Amino acid sequence: MSEQHQDHFLSSTPVNVAVDALQRQVDQLKRIINKSDDQPSNENDSSNDDLQQEIKKLRIANEKAEYRIKMLLRTLEEKDKK
């Protein structure tokens, strides 16, 4: 995504929408963690590896979303100062 397109996306996304999306991602991570805790330890390694990769992807997505929220908040603060 180009920098200009990303700036437009960030400025047009309401903060509550971004926060809701982050909350859904956190809930998904919690469900994945709880699922892996409930599974027997003799579960095959490939499914465990798949879950670990999915957790890693969701964490990265969560970090990106948190960064976007910070940028949105900063942009809103700058607009309020003007």
N, C-alpha and C positions, 0 to 999 in steps of 0.2 A: 504494500500500500504506500503510495507516495506521501511525502510529508504534508503537502498541501491538503490532500484528501483526508489524511488522518486528522489534521487540525479541524477540518470541517466536521468530520465525524464526532470529534470530541466536543466541539462547541454546540452540536445539535442534539447530543444525547443528554436527556435529563439525568440529574444526579440520582434520583430515586430509581430510575430504570437500571442504571449501572449498579447501584447498591443491591437491588433485587436480584440481578444476574449473579453478583458475587455470592449472595446468600444461597442461591440455588446450587452454585458450585461447591460451597462449603458443605451443604447438606448432602450432595452427591458423594463427596469425599468421606463424610462420616458414615454413610451407608456402605461404601466400599470397605472401609476399615472394619466396621461391625460385621460385614459378611465374611471377611477373611478371618476374623476372630472366631466366628461360629463354625467354620469349616474344620473338619478333622485334619490333623497334622500330616496324615498320609496322603493328602491330596497331591496330584502330580505337579511337578515343578513348573511345567509350561503354563498352566493356568495361573499359578502363583506369580510367575514372571509377567504374564499378561496383566494381572491386577496391579503389580508394582509399576509397570510401564504406564498404565492408565492413571494411577495416582500421581506419577511424576508429571504426566501431561496436564492433569487438572491443576496441580500446584503451579505449574508454569503459567497456565491460563489465568489462574487466580492472581498471581503476582502481576501479570500484565494488566489485568482489570483494575487491581489496586493502584497501579501506576497511572492508569487512565483517569481514575477517580481523582487522584491527587492533582493531575493536570487540569481536570475540569474545575475542581475547587479553586485552584490557583487562578484560572481564567475568570471564574465568577468573582473572586475577590478583586481582581484587576478591573473588571467592569464596574463593580460597586464603587471603586475609588474614583472613577472618572465622572 
